[in-house]
């Protein structure tokens, strides 16, 4: 199994989902293997807990997500729409190539997802990729494929307001008002402070002949952002239509004052003055009426135009390849983005991220320095460079860049967690704990950073250093089950025999299994028993583990489990084999899989 880099892709400040060797982080780890009647003694009949395999909107929401079945409808599993193929023959070659490239990138990701292995992209990653492809289709006004992509993104990421917002705007522009209203209502539920969604939905309600609803929505927009020009203008025109000329004048004058170039507003303003009997101001405004209106601030929609550049297409393909675990292909795409726009700091950051996963540390560091030369205030570049230096033992340099990342973005939890790791490596335990606590308060669990750091050390063959770090982590966070399980796994099955400690591994594995009866913890129990030479007990655990894996549909794990079972049944000795250090980050050494791979 591989793990996703602690580095970020700059263009989305995206931290990949964790797929840890040493911790039960993938979906299957929520399944339960056999209950233990006692230490090292699994029962004959495994019990399996049912777990949800796909996210869905909260049952308490007042509206279902666009494309979701209504409450009470039968819906088993995750069903996604087929994205219609687009006829590219009539398009300009550059546009056709761009759309072909981004569609191909999604196909790669879908292919990785259907393999259902531990390194497959997560549902959120797949959802984000559908959404990104939808943005490209929307940028070129391809309604049907864009809508299908957005609906898939909503199914996979039901709490992300971006995709229903973009879907609503897409359908509004296409004149499909009921569907647009449904999507925008859902977007507002997920982002109640998003003024643009209120304004767009108000526009839809006006077109549907529901002026009262429109006025309410414009007012809600102003409640969330007083003085928003588009909401002032919309409510002003709606007030005029309702016969409240005085209110219309007040609102439209405020909108014109905020956006003087919006000369189209002078027409309804002139009509409002005429209704009030002020012919001079009416004439003045009607003569000033033009064609420039006012739109809500809508970064999501406004950003669509930027997608029509070659750099963005290469970056998107790189992101999707990266999420699918195709790091060499991702690096190639990022190289093309850098060639397209050499002064793009985000492209250099993303290239560095892919290079680091391929084990090209020097090249990654070089790209990050280039990014900082172009954009010294890139918090992501400082974060990535600090994390890279920390992973290679350059603690002093790591401290400099991580502190700078925090200075630029003080509320970024992962930066605080990374600084905590650097301080721990520098011997400042109190400072490390303080940063971990700060990171946790900002949504970056301390255990996540510690586990990632431990895994990076393992992937570089620094097993003793990884044990030392996990021991520190256990002292800092004694109630963390993932850290408990990670340390137990390393003590039971480290490729370096000097790191192993079978007795302590079994003690910790029993505690981890008692806290969470997962496939991962059950496998660690078997490994610890095997390390102690208790081969029959290890075989019993492993045999029941295979039964549970088959029952919950984790068939891809069975061959590895079966191979270990053969070793346990043939022993003693039956301890995990001692293997060479694993290959560079991003690719697991095949021989190490016996010792370090968990579900």
C-alpha positions as CSV (number, residue, x, y, z in Angstrom):
1,X,0.0,0.0,0.0
2,X,1.2,3.5,-0.7
3,X,0.4,6.7,1.1
4,X,-0.6,10.1,-0.2
5,X,2.0,12.9,0.1
6,X,1.8,15.3,2.9
7,X,2.4,18.0,0.3
8,X,-0.4,20.0,-1.3
9,X,-1.4,20.7,-4.8
10,X,-1.3,24.5,-5.0
11,X,-4.1,25.3,-7.4
12,X,-6.7,23.9,-5.0
13,X,-4.8,23.9,-1.7
14,X,-5.9,20.3,-1.6
15,X,-4.6,17.8,1.0
16,X,-5.1,14.3,-0.4
17,X,-7.0,11.8,1.7
18,X,-4.9,9.6,3.9
19,X,-4.2,6.0,3.0
20,X,-1.8,4.9,5.7
21,X,0.2,1.7,5.9
22,X,0.3,1.8,9.6
23,X,-3.2,3.0,10.5
24,X,-6.7,1.8,9.6
25,X,-7.6,4.7,7.3
26,X,-9.4,3.2,4.4
27,X,-13.0,2.2,4.2
28,X,-12.5,-1.4,4.9
29,X,-11.0,-0.7,8.3
30,X,-14.5,0.2,9.6
31,X,-15.5,-3.5,9.1
32,X,-15.3,-5.8,12.1
33,X,-13.3,-9.0,12.1
34,X,-13.9,-11.7,14.7
35,X,-14.6,-10.6,18.2
36,X,-11.9,-11.7,20.6
37,X,-12.9,-13.8,23.5
38,X,-9.5,-13.2,25.1
39,X,-6.0,-12.2,24.2
40,X,-4.9,-13.9,21.1
41,X,-8.1,-16.1,20.9
42,X,-10.5,-15.3,18.1
43,X,-13.9,-17.0,18.2
44,X,-15.0,-19.5,15.5
45,X,-17.7,-17.4,14.0
46,X,-16.9,-13.8,12.9
47,X,-19.4,-11.1,13.3
48,X,-19.5,-8.3,10.7
49,X,-20.9,-4.8,11.2
50,X,-22.7,-3.2,8.3
51,X,-21.1,0.1,7.1
52,X,-22.3,2.7,4.7
53,X,-20.4,2.8,1.5
54,X,-21.5,6.1,0.1
55,X,-22.3,9.5,1.6
56,X,-25.8,11.1,1.2
57,X,-27.4,14.4,2.4
58,X,-28.6,14.5,5.9
59,X,-32.0,13.0,6.4
60,X,-33.1,16.2,8.1
61,X,-32.5,18.5,5.1
62,X,-35.6,20.0,3.6
63,X,-34.6,19.3,0.0
64,X,-32.8,16.4,-1.5
65,X,-29.7,16.9,-3.5
66,X,-30.3,17.4,-7.3
67,X,-30.5,13.9,-8.8
68,X,-31.0,12.2,-5.4
69,X,-34.0,9.9,-4.9
70,X,-36.7,11.3,-2.8
71,X,-37.0,10.2,0.8
72,X,-38.4,6.7,1.1
73,X,-37.2,5.7,-2.4
74,X,-35.2,2.5,-2.6
75,X,-31.6,3.2,-3.3
76,X,-28.9,0.6,-2.7
77,X,-25.3,1.5,-3.2
78,X,-23.9,4.4,-5.1
79,X,-25.3,5.0,-8.6
80,X,-23.6,7.6,-10.9
81,X,-24.8,9.0,-14.1
82,X,-23.0,8.3,-17.4
83,X,-21.4,11.5,-18.6
84,X,-22.5,11.9,-22.3
85,X,-19.8,11.9,-24.9
86,X,-19.2,15.2,-26.6
87,X,-18.8,15.5,-30.4
88,X,-15.5,17.3,-30.7
89,X,-15.3,17.3,-34.4
90,X,-16.7,20.8,-35.0
91,X,-14.5,22.5,-32.3
92,X,-11.3,24.3,-32.7
93,X,-8.4,21.8,-32.4
94,X,-7.1,23.5,-29.2
95,X,-10.5,23.3,-27.5
96,X,-11.1,19.7,-28.7
97,X,-7.6,18.6,-27.4
98,X,-8.3,20.3,-24.0
99,X,-11.7,18.6,-23.5
100,X,-10.3,15.3,-24.7
101,X,-7.5,15.6,-22.2
102,X,-9.6,16.4,-19.1
103,X,-12.1,13.7,-20.0
104,X,-9.3,11.2,-20.3
105,X,-8.0,12.3,-16.9
106,X,-11.3,11.5,-15.3
107,X,-11.4,8.1,-17.1
108,X,-8.1,7.3,-15.5
109,X,-9.4,8.2,-12.1
110,X,-12.6,6.1,-12.6
111,X,-10.5,3.2,-13.7
112,X,-8.4,3.4,-10.5
113,X,-11.6,3.7,-8.4
114,X,-13.2,0.6,-9.9
115,X,-10.2,-1.5,-8.9
116,X,-11.3,-1.0,-5.3
117,X,-7.8,-1.4,-3.9
118,X,-6.5,0.5,-0.8
119,X,-4.7,2.9,-3.1
120,X,-7.9,3.7,-5.1
121,X,-9.1,7.3,-5.0
122,X,-11.6,8.1,-2.3
123,X,-15.2,9.1,-3.0
124,X,-14.4,12.8,-2.2
125,X,-11.5,12.7,-4.6
126,X,-13.6,11.2,-7.4
127,X,-16.4,13.7,-6.6
128,X,-14.1,16.6,-6.9
129,X,-12.8,15.3,-10.2
130,X,-16.3,15.0,-11.6
131,X,-16.9,18.6,-10.5
132,X,-13.8,19.8,-12.2
133,X,-14.6,18.2,-15.5
134,X,-18.1,19.7,-15.2
135,X,-16.5,23.1,-14.9
136,X,-14.7,22.6,-18.2
137,X,-17.8,21.6,-20.0
138,X,-19.7,24.5,-18.5
139,X,-16.9,26.9,-19.6
140,X,-17.6,25.8,-23.2
141,X,-21.4,25.9,-22.6
142,X,-21.9,22.1,-22.9
143,X,-24.9,21.8,-20.7
144,X,-25.7,18.1,-20.6
145,X,-22.3,16.6,-19.9
146,X,-21.6,19.4,-17.4
147,X,-24.9,18.7,-15.6
148,X,-24.2,15.0,-15.4
149,X,-20.8,15.7,-14.0
150,X,-22.2,18.1,-11.3
151,X,-24.9,15.6,-10.3
152,X,-22.3,12.9,-9.8
153,X,-20.1,15.3,-7.8
154,X,-23.1,16.1,-5.6
155,X,-23.8,12.4,-5.0
156,X,-20.2,11.9,-4.0
157,X,-19.8,15.1,-2.1
158,X,-23.2,16.0,-0.8
159,X,-22.0,18.7,1.6
160,X,-19.9,20.6,-0.9
161,X,-21.8,23.7,-2.0
162,X,-19.7,24.4,-5.1
163,X,-21.3,21.8,-7.3
164,X,-25.0,22.5,-6.7
165,X,-24.2,26.2,-7.1
166,X,-22.6,25.7,-10.5
167,X,-25.3,23.3,-11.6
168,X,-27.9,25.8,-10.7
169,X,-26.2,28.6,-12.6
170,X,-25.7,26.3,-15.6
171,X,-29.4,25.3,-15.7
172,X,-30.5,28.9,-15.1
173,X,-28.6,30.0,-18.1
174,X,-30.0,27.2,-20.1
175,X,-33.6,28.2,-19.2
176,X,-34.3,25.1,-17.2
177,X,-35.7,27.0,-14.3
178,X,-37.3,24.3,-12.1
179,X,-34.1,22.3,-12.1
180,X,-32.0,25.4,-11.5
181,X,-34.2,26.3,-8.5
182,X,-33.8,22.9,-7.0
183,X,-30.0,23.0,-7.3
184,X,-29.7,26.5,-6.0
185,X,-31.9,25.7,-3.0
186,X,-29.6,22.8,-2.2
187,X,-26.6,25.1,-2.5
188,X,-28.1,27.6,-0.1
189,X,-28.7,24.8,2.4
190,X,-25.1,23.8,2.3
191,X,-23.7,27.4,2.2
192,X,-26.3,29.6,3.9
193,X,-24.0,32.7,3.7
194,X,-23.4,32.5,-0.1
195,X,-25.0,35.7,-1.4
196,X,-24.6,34.7,-5.1
197,X,-26.8,31.6,-4.6
198,X,-29.6,33.8,-3.1
199,X,-29.4,36.3,-5.9
200,X,-29.4,33.6,-8.7
201,X,-32.3,31.8,-7.0
202,X,-34.2,35.2,-6.7
203,X,-33.6,35.8,-10.5
204,X,-35.0,32.3,-11.2
205,X,-38.1,33.0,-9.0
206,X,-38.7,36.3,-10.9
207,X,-38.6,34.5,-14.2
208,X,-41.0,31.9,-12.8
209,X,-43.5,34.6,-11.9
210,X,-43.0,34.3,-8.1
211,X,-42.1,37.9,-7.2
212,X,-42.8,37.5,-3.4
213,X,-40.3,34.7,-3.2
214,X,-37.8,36.8,-5.2
215,X,-38.1,39.7,-2.9
216,X,-37.6,37.5,0.1
217,X,-34.4,36.0,-1.4
218,X,-33.0,39.3,-2.3
219,X,-33.6,40.5,1.2
220,X,-31.9,37.4,2.7
221,X,-28.9,38.2,0.5
222,X,-28.7,41.7,1.9
223,X,-29.1,40.3,5.5
224,X,-26.0,38.2,4.9
225,X,-24.1,40.9,3.1
226,X,-25.5,44.4,3.6
227,X,-24.9,46.7,0.6
228,X,-24.3,43.8,-1.9
229,X,-24.9,45.7,-5.2
230,X,-26.6,42.8,-7.1
231,X,-29.0,42.2,-4.3
232,X,-29.8,45.9,-4.0
233,X,-30.4,46.1,-7.7
234,X,-32.6,43.0,-7.7
235,X,-34.6,44.0,-4.7
236,X,-35.0,47.5,-6.1
237,X,-36.4,46.2,-9.4
238,X,-38.6,43.7,-7.6
239,X,-39.9,46.5,-5.4
240,X,-40.7,48.6,-8.5
241,X,-42.7,45.7,-10.0
242,X,-44.6,45.4,-6.7
243,X,-45.6,49.1,-6.8
244,X,-43.2,50.4,-4.1
245,X,-41.5,53.1,-6.0
246,X,-40.0,54.9,-3.0
247,X,-38.3,51.7,-1.8
248,X,-37.2,51.0,-5.4
249,X,-35.5,54.4,-5.6
250,X,-33.7,53.9,-2.3
251,X,-32.3,50.5,-3.3
252,X,-31.5,51.4,-6.9
253,X,-29.7,54.6,-5.9
254,X,-27.6,52.6,-3.5
255,X,-26.8,50.1,-6.2
256,X,-25.7,52.8,-8.7
257,X,-23.6,54.5,-6.0
258,X,-21.8,51.2,-5.4
259,X,-21.3,50.4,-9.1
260,X,-21.5,53.6,-11.1
261,X,-20.7,51.8,-14.3
262,X,-23.9,49.8,-14.0
263,X,-25.8,52.2,-16.3
264,X,-28.6,49.7,-17.1
265,X,-30.0,50.4,-13.6
266,X,-30.8,53.9,-14.6
267,X,-33.8,52.7,-16.6
268,X,-35.8,51.1,-13.7
269,X,-34.6,54.0,-11.5
270,X,-36.0,56.5,-14.0
271,X,-39.3,54.6,-14.0
272,X,-39.4,54.7,-10.2
273,X,-38.9,58.4,-10.2
274,X,-41.7,58.8,-12.7
275,X,-44.0,56.9,-10.5
276,X,-43.1,59.3,-7.7
277,X,-43.9,62.3,-9.9
278,X,-40.3,63.5,-10.2
279,X,-40.1,64.0,-14.0
280,X,-36.7,65.7,-13.9
281,X,-34.9,62.9,-12.2
282,X,-36.9,60.4,-14.3
283,X,-35.8,62.0,-17.5
284,X,-32.2,62.3,-16.3
285,X,-32.0,58.6,-15.5
286,X,-33.8,57.4,-18.6
287,X,-31.3,59.3,-20.7
288,X,-28.4,57.8,-18.8
289,X,-29.7,54.2,-19.2
290,X,-27.2,51.9,-20.9
291,X,-26.4,48.2,-21.3
292,X,-24.1,47.5,-18.3
293,X,-25.8,45.6,-15.5
294,X,-24.6,44.4,-12.2
295,X,-23.9,40.8,-11.3
296,X,-23.3,39.2,-7.9
297,X,-19.7,38.5,-6.9
298,X,-19.5,34.8,-7.9
299,X,-15.9,33.5,-7.9
300,X,-17.0,30.0,-8.9
301,X,-18.8,31.2,-12.1
302,X,-16.3,33.9,-12.9
303,X,-13.5,31.4,-12.6
304,X,-14.8,29.3,-15.5
305,X,-13.3,31.6,-18.1
306,X,-9.8,30.9,-16.7
307,X,-10.2,27.2,-17.6
308,X,-9.8,28.0,-21.3
309,X,-6.0,28.1,-21.0
310,X,-3.7,25.2,-21.7
311,X,-2.0,25.5,-18.3
312,X,-5.3,24.8,-16.4
313,X,-6.0,21.7,-18.5
314,X,-2.6,20.3,-17.8
315,X,-2.9,21.0,-14.1
316,X,-6.3,19.3,-14.0
317,X,-5.0,16.2,-15.8
318,X,-2.1,16.2,-13.3
319,X,-4.4,16.4,-10.3
320,X,-6.5,13.5,-11.5
321,X,-3.5,11.4,-12.4
322,X,-2.1,12.2,-9.0
323,X,-5.3,11.1,-7.2
324,X,-5.3,7.9,-9.2
325,X,-1.7,7.2,-8.0
326,X,-0.2,7.7,-11.4
327,X,2.5,10.0,-10.2
328,X,4.8,9.8,-13.3
329,X,1.9,10.8,-15.5
330,X,1.0,13.6,-13.1
331,X,4.6,14.8,-13.2
332,X,4.4,14.8,-17.0
333,X,1.2,16.9,-17.0
334,X,2.7,19.4,-14.5
335,X,5.9,19.6,-16.7
336,X,3.6,20.6,-19.6
337,X,1.9,23.2,-17.5
338,X,5.3,24.7,-16.5
339,X,6.3,24.8,-20.2
340,X,3.0,26.4,-21.1
341,X,3.4,29.1,-18.4
342,X,6.9,29.1,-16.9
343,X,6.1,31.9,-14.5
344,X,3.2,30.0,-12.9
345,X,4.1,29.3,-9.2
346,X,1.2,26.9,-8.8
347,X,2.5,24.7,-11.6
348,X,5.9,24.5,-10.0
349,X,4.4,23.6,-6.7
350,X,2.3,20.8,-8.2
351,X,5.3,19.5,-10.2
352,X,7.3,19.4,-6.9
353,X,4.5,17.4,-5.3
354,X,4.5,14.8,-8.0
355,X,8.3,14.6,-8.0
356,X,8.4,14.0,-4.3
357,X,6.1,11.1,-4.6
358,X,8.4,9.6,-7.2
359,X,11.3,9.9,-4.9
360,X,13.0,12.8,-6.7
361,X,13.6,14.9,-3.6
362,X,16.2,17.2,-5.1
363,X,14.1,18.0,-8.1
364,X,11.1,18.6,-5.9
365,X,13.0,21.0,-3.7
366,X,14.3,22.8,-6.8
367,X,10.8,23.3,-8.1
368,X,9.6,24.7,-4.7
369,X,12.4,27.2,-4.7
370,X,11.4,28.3,-8.2
371,X,7.8,28.7,-7.0
372,X,8.9,30.8,-4.1
373,X,11.1,33.0,-6.4
374,X,7.9,33.7,-8.4
375,X,5.6,34.0,-5.4
376,X,7.4,34.6,-2.1
377,X,4.1,34.8,-0.3
378,X,2.9,31.3,-1.3
379,X,1.9,29.7,2.0
380,X,1.5,26.4,0.2
381,X,5.0,26.5,-1.3
382,X,6.5,27.3,2.2
383,X,4.5,24.5,3.7
384,X,5.5,21.9,1.1
385,X,9.2,22.9,1.2
386,X,9.1,22.7,5.0
387,X,7.5,19.3,4.9
388,X,10.0,18.1,2.4
389,X,13.0,19.3,4.4
390,X,11.6,17.7,7.5
391,X,11.2,14.4,5.7
392,X,14.8,14.5,4.6
393,X,16.2,15.5,8.0
394,X,16.8,19.2,7.3
395,X,15.0,20.3,10.5
396,X,16.4,23.8,10.7
397,X,15.3,24.7,7.2
398,X,11.9,23.0,7.8
399,X,11.3,25.2,10.9
400,X,12.0,28.4,8.8
401,X,9.6,27.5,6.0
402,X,6.8,26.1,8.3
403,X,6.9,29.2,10.5
404,X,6.7,31.4,7.4
405,X,3.7,29.3,6.1
406,X,1.9,30.0,9.4
407,X,2.8,33.7,9.3
408,X,1.1,33.8,5.9
409,X,-1.8,31.7,6.9
410,X,-2.2,31.6,10.7
411,X,-5.4,29.6,10.6
412,X,-4.0,26.7,8.6
413,X,-4.2,23.6,10.8
414,X,-1.9,21.3,8.8
415,X,0.9,23.9,8.9
416,X,0.7,24.0,12.7
417,X,0.7,20.2,12.8
418,X,3.7,20.1,10.5
419,X,5.5,22.7,12.7
420,X,4.7,20.4,15.7
421,X,6.5,17.5,13.9
422,X,9.5,19.8,13.2
423,X,9.7,21.0,16.8
424,X,9.5,17.4,18.0
425,X,12.4,16.5,15.7
426,X,14.3,19.4,17.1
427,X,13.8,18.2,20.7
428,X,11.2,20.9,21.7
429,X,8.5,18.6,23.1
430,X,6.5,21.3,24.8
431,X,6.6,23.5,21.7
432,X,5.5,20.5,19.6
433,X,2.6,19.7,21.8
434,X,1.5,23.4,21.7
435,X,1.5,23.4,17.8
436,X,-0.3,20.0,17.7
437,X,-3.0,21.4,19.9
438,X,-3.3,24.5,17.8
439,X,-3.5,22.4,14.6
440,X,-6.1,20.1,16.2
441,X,-8.2,23.2,17.1
442,X,-8.1,24.2,13.5
443,X,-9.2,20.8,12.2
444,X,-5.8,19.1,11.7
445,X,-5.7,16.1,14.1
446,X,-2.2,15.8,15.6
447,X,-2.2,12.1,15.1
448,X,-2.6,12.6,11.3
449,X,0.7,14.5,11.0
450,X,2.5,12.2,13.3
451,X,1.4,9.1,11.4
452,X,2.3,10.7,8.0
453,X,5.7,11.5,9.3
454,X,6.2,8.0,10.6
455,X,5.2,6.6,7.3
456,X,7.5,8.8,5.4
457,X,10.4,7.6,7.5
458,X,9.3,4.0,6.8
459,X,9.2,4.5,3.1
460,X,12.7,5.9,3.3
461,X,13.9,2.8,5.2
462,X,14.4,4.7,8.5
463,X,12.6,2.2,10.6
464,X,14.3,3.0,13.9
465,X,13.5,6.7,13.5
466,X,9.9,5.8,12.7
467,X,9.7,3.8,16.0
468,X,11.2,6.7,17.9
469,X,8.7,9.1,16.4
470,X,5.8,6.8,17.2
471,X,6.9,6.3,20.7
472,X,7.0,10.1,21.2
473,X,3.5,10.2,19.5
474,X,2.2,7.6,21.9
475,X,3.5,9.6,24.9
476,X,1.9,12.8,23.5
477,X,-1.4,11.1,22.6
478,X,-1.8,8.0,24.6
479,X,-5.5,7.6,23.8
480,X,-5.0,7.7,20.0
481,X,-6.0,4.3,18.6
482,X,-4.4,4.9,15.2
483,X,-1.0,5.7,16.8
484,X,-1.4,2.7,19.1
485,X,-2.1,0.4,16.1
486,X,0.7,2.0,14.0
487,X,3.3,1.4,16.8
488,X,2.1,-2.2,17.3
489,X,2.3,-2.9,13.6
490,X,5.9,-1.6,13.4
491,X,7.0,-3.5,16.5
492,X,5.5,-6.7,15.1
493,X,6.6,-6.5,11.5
494,X,9.3,-3.9,10.9
495,X,11.6,-4.9,8.0
496,X,14.5,-4.1,10.4
497,X,14.6,-6.9,13.0
498,X,16.3,-4.6,15.5
499,X,13.1,-2.5,15.7
500,X,10.9,-5.4,16.5
501,X,9.6,-6.2,20.0
502,X,7.1,-9.0,19.9
503,X,5.9,-8.8,23.5
504,X,5.2,-5.1,23.4
505,X,3.7,-5.5,20.0
506,X,1.2,-8.0,21.3
507,X,0.3,-5.8,24.3
508,X,-0.4,-2.8,22.1
509,X,-2.1,-4.8,19.4
510,X,-4.5,-6.2,22.0
511,X,-5.3,-2.7,23.2
512,X,-5.8,-1.5,19.6
513,X,-8.1,-4.4,18.8
514,X,-10.1,-3.9,21.9
515,X,-10.6,-0.2,21.0
516,X,-11.6,-1.0,17.4
517,X,-12.2,-4.5,16.0
518,X,-11.0,-3.8,12.4
519,X,-9.4,-5.9,9.8
520,X,-6.2,-3.9,10.2
521,X,-6.0,-4.5,14.0
522,X,-6.9,-8.1,13.5
523,X,-4.0,-8.5,11.1
524,X,-1.7,-6.8,13.5
525,X,-2.7,-9.3,16.2
526,X,-1.7,-12.2,13.9
527,X,1.6,-10.5,13.1
528,X,2.5,-10.0,16.8
529,X,1.6,-13.6,17.6
530,X,3.8,-14.8,14.7
531,X,6.7,-12.6,15.9
532,X,6.5,-14.4,19.2
533,X,6.5,-17.8,17.5
534,X,2.9,-18.5,18.5
535,X,2.1,-19.7,15.0
536,X,-1.0,-21.8,15.7
537,X,-2.7,-18.8,17.3
538,X,-1.6,-16.5,14.5
539,X,-3.0,-19.0,11.9
540,X,-6.4,-19.0,13.7
541,X,-6.6,-15.2,13.7
542,X,-5.5,-15.1,10.0
543,X,-8.0,-17.8,9.0
544,X,-10.9,-15.9,10.6
545,X,-9.6,-12.6,9.1
546,X,-9.9,-14.2,5.6
547,X,-13.5,-15.2,6.3
548,X,-14.4,-11.7,7.3
549,X,-12.6,-10.1,4.4
550,X,-14.6,-12.3,2.0
551,X,-17.8,-11.6,3.8
552,X,-17.5,-7.8,3.6
553,X,-16.3,-7.9,0.0
554,X,-12.7,-7.1,0.6
555,X,-11.6,-9.8,-1.9
556,X,-8.5,-7.9,-2.9
557,X,-7.0,-8.4,0.5
558,X,-7.5,-12.2,0.5
559,X,-4.4,-13.2,-1.5
560,X,-2.1,-11.3,0.9
561,X,-3.9,-12.7,3.9
562,X,-3.7,-16.2,2.4
563,X,0.0,-15.9,1.8
564,X,0.6,-15.0,5.5
565,X,-1.7,-17.8,6.6
566,X,0.5,-20.3,4.7
567,X,3.6,-19.0,6.6
568,X,1.8,-19.3,9.9
569,X,0.7,-22.8,9.2
570,X,4.2,-23.9,8.1
571,X,5.9,-22.5,11.2
572,X,7.6,-22.1,13.5
573,X,9.4,-19.9,12.8
574,X,6.6,-17.9,11.2
575,X,7.6,-14.3,12.0
576,X,7.2,-11.7,9.1
577,X,10.2,-12.0,6.9
578,X,13.0,-9.5,7.2
579,X,13.1,-7.4,3.9
580,X,15.2,-4.7,2.4
581,X,14.3,-1.1,2.8
582,X,11.3,0.0,0.8
583,X,11.6,1.9,-2.5
584,X,11.2,5.6,-2.8
585,X,8.0,7.3,-1.7
586,X,5.1,6.6,-3.9
587,X,5.7,2.9,-4.7
588,X,5.8,0.2,-2.1
589,X,8.5,-2.5,-2.4
590,X,6.7,-5.8,-3.1
591,X,8.7,-7.7,-0.6
592,X,7.7,-5.3,2.2
593,X,4.0,-5.9,1.6
594,X,4.0,-8.9,3.9
595,X,5.3,-6.8,6.7
596,X,3.6,-3.6,6.4
597,X,0.4,-3.8,4.4
598,X,-3.0,-3.5,6.1
599,X,-6.5,-3.0,4.9
